[in-house]
Amino acid sequence: MGEAIARSPDIEPAHPGELLNEIVIPATGLSKSEVARRLGISRQTLYDVLAGRQPVTPMVALRLGRLFGDGGRVWLRMQAEHDLWHAERRLDISTIDPLRAA
């Protein structure tokens, strides 16, 4: 496996819905309604994910991974990176003292 490319911590990781909406779904030639049908989710759920209003849950990640052949972990990792980036900017953890090994 190759080395991971470092990304600037100032750049927001894309929400998985953005990738789905701009690259993945258009590459299939299928309508969003058809993709939702094949995933077994409502169109509204898919549209909410695509708009970044809803996260990719483990259940949706498994469905995406099966449909697109890349596995659910890819979609969950992308969602986790997006969520963690936002949490790091919202939560002040400076008052928590780290534990020291004995």
C-alpha positions, 0 to 999 in steps of 0.5 A, a space after each residue: 500500500 502507498 503512503 497516505 497523502 497529508 491533507 491540510 488540517 484547515 481544509 474541510 473533508 468533503 461530506 460523502 454526499 458531496 462525492 456521491 452527488 458530484 462524481 459517483 452517481 453521475 458516473 453511473 448514468 442512473 437517476 438519483 431515484 433509481 440509485 435510491 431504489 437500488 439502495 433500498 432507501 427513500 429518495 428523501 433519505 438519499 437527497 438528504 445525504 447528498 445535500 449533507 443534511 444527513 450523515 452516512 450511517 453504517 446501514 447506508 454505508 453498507 448499502 453504498 459499499 455493496 452498490 458501488 463495490 467499494 465496501 461500507 468502510 470507505 463511506 464510514 471513514 469519509 463520514 467520520 473524517 468530516 464529522 471529526 473535523 467539525 467537532 474539533 472546531 466546535 468543542 474546546 477540550 483544552 480544560 481536559 488534562 490527559 492521563 499520564 502512563 504510570 
